[in-house]
Amino acid sequence: MIYTIIKVVITSLLVVAIAELSKRSSLIGALLASLPLTSVLAMFWLYIDTHDAGKVADLASGIFWLVLPSLVFFVSLPLLLRAGINFYLSMGLSLTATAGCYFIMVLILKYCGVKL
């Protein structure tokens, strides 16, 4: 249980630190947020928990394929916000579009024989 709490605290501190740094500099915040820090932490936690390099490789491969549809979020959100659409509506529309793209990507990968 303590190990799980440590994982939550480290991961949470990372997200809060990025949000706080973003208040001072959007460049530094964007740089840190764009780094695959969450993915790297997830891979470390997975390996420490299982000692299974194959599971880590599967996770890394899955992340690669699912980064592509996630880019829809980072394109649509600023476009909607700059068009003057309310923040919450823009966020909701962007998340919905991204979820749809994830679904489509999973179907395409399944059709192509890529197992996630």
Protein Blocks (a to p, Z undefined) as FASTA:
>chain_A
ZZmmmmmmmmmmmmmmmmmmmmmomklmmmmmmpcklmmmmmmmmmmmnopaklmmmmmm
mmmmmmmmmmmmmmmmmmmmmnopafklmmmmmmmmmmmmmmmmmmmmmmnopaZZ
